[in-house]
Amino acid sequence: MMPKHPTNTGARTKESRNPQPPHSGTLLHAASRRLLTGLVVCLAIGTEAACGAETVDAALQSPRPWTRFLAEAFPEDLDTSRSLEPPNVREPGPDTANYPNSPYTLPRGGIYLEWSPVFFNGAISTVQPQSYNAEFLLRLGLTDQFEFRLYSSGFVWQAAGLGMGETTGFAPLVFDAKINLWEENEEYFIPAAGIETFVQTPWGSPAFSSSTLPGISMLFRSTLFWGLVAEYNVGVADDSTQDGFTPIDVEQWAITKEITDDFQVFVHGFQNQSALPRLVAQTVVGGGFVWFPSDRLSVFGNWGAGTDKSGPATTFQVGLANAF
């Protein structure tokens, strides 16, 4: 407060009505304080709106041309940093190692090639003789949540039986797409979820081809007790044992346990059909393993057996998966 001077009341009143401008140091101090406050708010909030910065898609700086192309063709505002991670076959892991498919997808630009040079299928009563095939699944991550896939049972040899002679040829090509809907929420026991659709084309050898056949499944994954992980699929597909399109329910499941960082074992099964159109029967159960020699290569094997008269006596598979 300014001191009172009775003899200078007029001067004081004039000054109060026409205040002098503050010292330049005071102005500088006030401006600095406002700037510092704005920076603190911007850093604290950490959003584009607060700082006025544009989001730069990290995938545009990827060393892989395929990933850079997809970043331009399919821009998205999700976890774009996934596209910069090196190829890893451990996450989300191979889909053909067991009967169900995972709800998780490859990152944008990710490529998996899954190939099973050994796939033996025992005779299925009244349905088909024993057979051998070399299947493949090519997976392409178009976005972090959308995966395009090409599948075929590949080269097929089928033994003579059920009134048919010995046959060789190539199985039809299958176009497939998978979308990751949401991640798992362990706190509220909400499983990770995805959806997969496929269309089996008639593009194969005449002995193994049929009409165009669709299928759709919901995919789930849950973390259980004792380090167990459950994957399970529920969907609708065509009953290939019947003429024409005959929809049937299809279910697949697997429970996996990680023994070491590089080795997993599982039990699995399916009802009516496996997730991909390769095995057809009533009910099949079995088990298998997945081994990761490196982050880019996995080796897997599994077996299964029918639990009813319509199921195969046994199935046996050995395969590889590579991440590129």
C-alpha positions as CSV (number, residue, x, y, z in Angstrom):
1,M,0.0,0.0,0.0
2,M,1.3,3.5,-0.9
3,P,1.8,5.9,2.1
4,K,-0.7,8.7,2.7
5,H,0.3,12.3,2.0
6,P,-2.5,14.7,3.0
7,T,-0.7,17.7,1.3
8,N,-0.6,15.9,-2.1
9,T,-4.1,14.5,-2.4
10,G,-4.7,15.8,-5.9
11,A,-1.4,14.4,-7.2
12,R,-2.3,11.0,-5.7
13,T,-5.7,11.0,-7.2
14,K,-4.3,11.8,-10.7
15,E,-1.8,9.1,-10.4
16,S,-4.5,6.6,-9.4
17,R,-6.6,7.6,-12.4
18,N,-3.6,7.4,-14.8
19,P,-1.3,4.7,-13.6
20,Q,2.2,4.6,-14.9
21,P,3.2,1.5,-17.0
22,P,4.9,-1.2,-15.1
23,H,8.6,-1.7,-15.2
24,S,9.8,-3.8,-18.2
25,G,11.2,-6.4,-15.9
26,T,7.8,-7.0,-14.5
27,L,6.4,-7.6,-18.0
28,L,9.2,-10.0,-18.9
29,H,8.6,-11.9,-15.6
30,A,4.8,-12.2,-16.3
31,A,5.4,-13.4,-19.9
32,S,7.9,-15.9,-18.8
33,R,5.6,-17.3,-16.2
34,R,2.7,-17.6,-18.7
35,L,5.0,-19.4,-21.2
36,L,6.3,-21.8,-18.5
37,T,2.7,-22.5,-17.4
38,G,1.7,-23.3,-21.0
39,L,4.7,-25.7,-21.4
40,V,3.9,-27.5,-18.2
41,V,0.2,-27.9,-19.2
42,C,1.2,-29.2,-22.7
43,L,3.7,-31.7,-21.2
44,A,1.2,-32.8,-18.5
45,I,-1.6,-33.4,-20.9
46,G,0.6,-34.8,-23.6
47,T,-2.0,-34.6,-26.4
48,E,-2.0,-33.3,-29.9
49,A,-4.8,-30.9,-29.0
50,A,-2.9,-29.3,-26.2
51,C,0.4,-28.9,-28.1
52,G,-1.0,-28.4,-31.6
53,A,1.3,-31.1,-33.0
54,E,0.5,-33.4,-35.9
55,T,0.7,-37.2,-35.4
56,V,3.5,-38.7,-37.4
57,D,2.9,-42.4,-38.2
58,A,6.0,-44.2,-37.1
59,A,5.5,-46.8,-39.7
60,L,6.4,-44.3,-42.4
61,Q,10.0,-44.5,-41.1
62,S,10.1,-48.3,-41.2
63,P,13.2,-49.8,-43.0
64,R,10.8,-52.2,-44.8
65,P,9.3,-50.8,-48.0
66,W,6.2,-53.1,-47.6
67,T,5.5,-51.5,-44.2
68,R,6.0,-47.9,-45.6
69,F,3.6,-48.7,-48.5
70,L,0.9,-50.0,-46.1
71,A,1.3,-47.0,-43.8
72,E,0.4,-44.8,-46.8
73,A,-2.3,-47.0,-48.1
74,F,-4.0,-47.8,-44.7
75,P,-3.3,-45.0,-42.3
76,E,-4.6,-45.5,-38.8
77,D,-4.4,-43.7,-35.4
78,L,-3.8,-46.7,-33.2
79,D,-0.5,-48.2,-31.9
80,T,1.5,-47.3,-35.0
81,S,4.7,-48.1,-33.2
82,R,4.0,-51.9,-33.6
83,S,4.9,-51.6,-37.2
84,L,8.5,-50.6,-36.3
85,E,9.0,-53.7,-34.1
86,P,11.3,-56.4,-35.7
87,P,9.5,-59.5,-37.1
88,N,8.5,-61.9,-34.3
89,V,6.9,-65.3,-34.7
90,R,6.3,-65.6,-31.0
91,E,3.5,-62.9,-31.1
92,P,0.8,-63.6,-32.1
93,G,2.3,-67.0,-33.0
94,P,1.4,-69.6,-35.7
95,D,-2.3,-70.3,-36.3
96,T,-1.8,-73.7,-37.9
97,A,0.1,-75.2,-34.9
98,N,-3.3,-76.3,-33.4
99,Y,-6.9,-76.4,-34.3
100,P,-8.3,-73.0,-33.2
101,N,-7.1,-69.6,-34.6
102,S,-5.9,-66.8,-32.3
103,P,-7.9,-63.5,-32.2
104,Y,-4.7,-61.5,-32.5
105,T,-3.4,-60.3,-35.9
106,L,0.0,-59.5,-37.3
107,P,1.3,-55.9,-37.1
108,R,1.0,-53.7,-40.3
109,G,3.6,-55.0,-42.7
110,G,4.1,-58.3,-40.9
111,I,4.4,-61.4,-42.9
112,Y,4.1,-65.0,-41.7
113,L,4.5,-68.1,-43.9
114,E,3.3,-71.3,-42.2
115,W,4.0,-74.5,-44.0
116,S,3.4,-78.1,-42.9
117,P,5.3,-80.5,-45.2
118,V,4.0,-83.5,-43.2
119,F,0.2,-83.7,-42.7
120,F,-1.2,-87.2,-42.5
121,N,-4.9,-87.9,-42.0
122,G,-6.2,-91.3,-41.2
123,A,-9.2,-92.8,-42.9
124,I,-12.6,-91.3,-41.9
125,S,-15.3,-94.0,-41.9
126,T,-17.8,-93.5,-44.8
127,V,-16.2,-90.1,-45.6
128,Q,-12.7,-90.4,-47.1
129,P,-9.7,-92.7,-47.2
130,Q,-6.4,-91.9,-45.6
131,S,-4.5,-89.0,-47.1
132,Y,-1.3,-86.9,-47.0
133,N,-1.0,-83.3,-47.9
134,A,1.5,-80.4,-47.5
135,E,-0.5,-77.3,-46.5
136,F,0.5,-73.6,-46.3
137,L,-0.9,-70.4,-44.8
138,L,0.4,-67.0,-45.9
139,R,-0.5,-64.2,-43.6
140,L,-0.2,-60.5,-44.3
141,G,-0.8,-57.7,-41.8
142,L,-2.5,-54.9,-43.7
143,T,-3.2,-52.8,-40.5
144,D,-2.4,-53.6,-36.9
145,Q,-6.0,-55.0,-36.6
146,F,-6.6,-56.5,-40.0
147,E,-4.9,-59.5,-41.5
148,F,-5.3,-60.9,-45.0
149,R,-4.6,-64.6,-45.5
150,L,-4.2,-67.2,-48.3
151,Y,-4.6,-70.9,-47.3
152,S,-4.5,-74.2,-49.1
153,S,-4.0,-77.8,-48.2
154,G,-1.5,-77.8,-51.0
155,F,-0.4,-81.0,-52.7
156,V,-2.7,-83.9,-51.7
157,W,-2.3,-87.7,-52.1
158,Q,-5.4,-89.8,-51.2
159,A,-5.3,-93.6,-51.0
160,A,-7.7,-95.8,-52.8
161,G,-10.9,-96.7,-50.9
162,L,-14.6,-96.2,-50.6
163,G,-15.0,-97.0,-54.3
164,M,-12.4,-94.4,-55.3
165,G,-8.9,-95.0,-56.8
166,E,-5.7,-93.5,-55.6
167,T,-5.7,-89.8,-56.4
168,T,-3.2,-86.9,-56.3
169,G,-3.7,-83.2,-57.0
170,F,-3.9,-79.8,-55.4
171,A,-6.5,-78.6,-52.9
172,P,-8.6,-75.5,-53.5
173,L,-7.3,-72.0,-52.6
174,V,-9.0,-70.3,-49.6
175,F,-9.2,-66.5,-49.2
176,D,-9.3,-65.6,-45.5
177,A,-9.5,-62.4,-43.4
178,K,-9.1,-61.9,-39.7
179,I,-9.9,-58.8,-37.6
180,N,-8.8,-58.2,-34.0
181,L,-11.8,-56.6,-32.2
182,W,-10.3,-56.0,-28.8
183,E,-7.6,-57.0,-26.3
184,E,-8.0,-59.2,-23.3
185,N,-9.0,-57.5,-20.0
186,E,-7.8,-59.9,-17.3
187,E,-9.2,-57.7,-14.4
188,Y,-12.8,-58.1,-15.6
189,F,-12.3,-61.6,-17.2
190,I,-13.0,-60.3,-20.7
191,P,-11.3,-62.5,-23.3
192,A,-9.5,-61.1,-26.4
193,A,-11.8,-61.3,-29.4
194,G,-11.6,-61.4,-33.1
195,I,-13.6,-62.4,-36.1
196,E,-12.5,-64.5,-39.1
197,T,-14.2,-65.1,-42.4
198,F,-13.1,-67.3,-45.3
199,V,-14.2,-68.3,-48.8
200,Q,-13.1,-71.6,-50.2
201,T,-12.8,-71.3,-54.0
202,P,-13.2,-74.0,-56.6
203,W,-9.7,-73.4,-57.8
204,G,-8.0,-76.7,-57.4
205,S,-7.7,-80.2,-58.9
206,P,-11.1,-81.5,-60.0
207,A,-10.9,-84.5,-57.6
208,F,-10.6,-82.1,-54.6
209,S,-12.6,-79.1,-55.7
210,S,-16.2,-78.2,-55.1
211,S,-18.3,-75.1,-55.3
212,T,-17.5,-71.8,-53.6
213,L,-18.0,-72.3,-49.8
214,P,-18.0,-69.6,-47.1
215,G,-17.4,-69.8,-43.4
216,I,-17.3,-67.4,-40.4
217,S,-16.0,-67.8,-36.8
218,M,-15.6,-65.7,-33.6
219,L,-12.2,-66.1,-32.1
220,F,-11.4,-65.8,-28.3
221,R,-8.4,-66.0,-26.1
222,S,-8.3,-66.1,-22.2
223,T,-5.5,-66.3,-19.6
224,L,-6.3,-68.9,-17.0
225,F,-4.7,-70.1,-13.8
226,W,-1.3,-71.7,-13.5
227,G,-0.1,-69.9,-16.6
228,L,-2.5,-71.7,-18.9
229,V,-3.9,-69.9,-22.0
230,A,-7.2,-71.0,-23.6
231,E,-8.1,-70.3,-27.2
232,Y,-11.5,-71.2,-28.5
233,N,-13.5,-70.5,-31.7
234,V,-17.2,-70.8,-32.5
235,G,-18.6,-70.4,-36.0
236,V,-20.6,-71.7,-39.0
237,A,-19.1,-73.5,-42.0
238,D,-20.2,-75.9,-44.7
239,D,-20.6,-79.6,-44.1
240,S,-18.3,-80.9,-46.9
241,T,-19.7,-84.4,-46.4
242,Q,-23.0,-83.3,-47.9
243,D,-23.9,-82.2,-51.4
244,G,-24.5,-78.4,-51.9
245,F,-24.1,-75.8,-49.1
246,T,-25.2,-77.3,-45.8
247,P,-24.3,-75.0,-42.9
248,I,-23.1,-76.6,-39.6
249,D,-21.8,-75.3,-36.3
250,V,-18.0,-75.6,-35.9
251,E,-16.1,-75.3,-32.6
252,Q,-12.3,-75.5,-31.9
253,W,-10.3,-75.2,-28.7
254,A,-6.8,-75.4,-27.3
255,I,-5.2,-75.0,-23.8
256,T,-1.5,-74.1,-23.9
257,K,1.1,-74.1,-21.2
258,E,4.5,-72.4,-21.6
259,I,7.2,-74.7,-20.3
260,T,10.1,-72.4,-21.1
261,D,10.4,-69.1,-23.0
262,D,11.0,-71.2,-26.2
263,F,8.8,-74.3,-25.7
264,Q,5.0,-74.7,-25.3
265,V,2.8,-77.8,-25.1
266,F,-1.0,-77.9,-25.6
267,V,-4.1,-80.1,-25.8
268,H,-6.6,-79.3,-28.5
269,G,-9.8,-80.5,-30.2
270,F,-12.6,-79.6,-32.5
271,Q,-16.2,-80.4,-33.3
272,N,-17.3,-81.0,-36.9
273,Q,-14.4,-79.1,-38.5
274,S,-11.0,-77.4,-37.7
275,A,-10.8,-73.6,-38.0
276,L,-9.4,-73.8,-41.5
277,P,-11.2,-76.1,-44.0
278,R,-8.7,-78.9,-43.8
279,L,-10.0,-81.6,-41.3
280,V,-13.6,-82.8,-41.3
281,A,-15.0,-85.2,-38.7
282,Q,-17.3,-85.3,-35.7
283,T,-15.1,-84.9,-32.6
284,V,-11.3,-84.9,-32.6
285,V,-9.0,-84.4,-29.6
286,G,-5.2,-84.5,-29.3
287,G,-2.1,-82.6,-28.3
288,G,1.1,-81.1,-29.5
289,F,4.0,-78.6,-29.1
290,V,5.5,-75.4,-30.4
291,W,9.2,-74.7,-30.3
292,F,10.8,-71.3,-31.0
293,P,14.5,-71.7,-32.0
294,S,14.6,-68.0,-32.7
295,D,12.3,-64.9,-32.9
296,R,11.7,-65.6,-36.6
297,L,11.3,-69.3,-36.7
298,S,9.0,-71.8,-35.0
299,V,8.6,-75.6,-35.3
300,F,5.4,-77.3,-34.3
301,G,3.8,-80.7,-34.3
302,N,0.5,-82.1,-33.2
303,W,-1.6,-85.2,-33.4
304,G,-5.3,-86.0,-32.9
305,A,-7.8,-88.8,-33.0
306,G,-11.5,-89.2,-33.5
307,T,-13.6,-90.0,-30.5
308,D,-16.5,-91.5,-32.6
309,K,-16.9,-93.7,-35.6
310,S,-17.0,-90.8,-38.0
311,G,-13.7,-89.4,-36.8
312,P,-10.3,-90.2,-38.3
313,A,-8.2,-92.9,-36.6
314,T,-5.4,-90.4,-36.3
315,T,-4.0,-87.2,-37.6
316,F,-0.4,-86.2,-37.5
317,Q,1.2,-82.8,-38.5
318,V,4.7,-81.3,-38.5
319,G,5.2,-77.8,-39.6
320,L,7.3,-74.6,-39.6
321,A,6.4,-70.9,-39.4
322,N,8.6,-68.0,-40.4
323,A,8.2,-64.3,-39.7
324,F,9.5,-61.8,-42.3
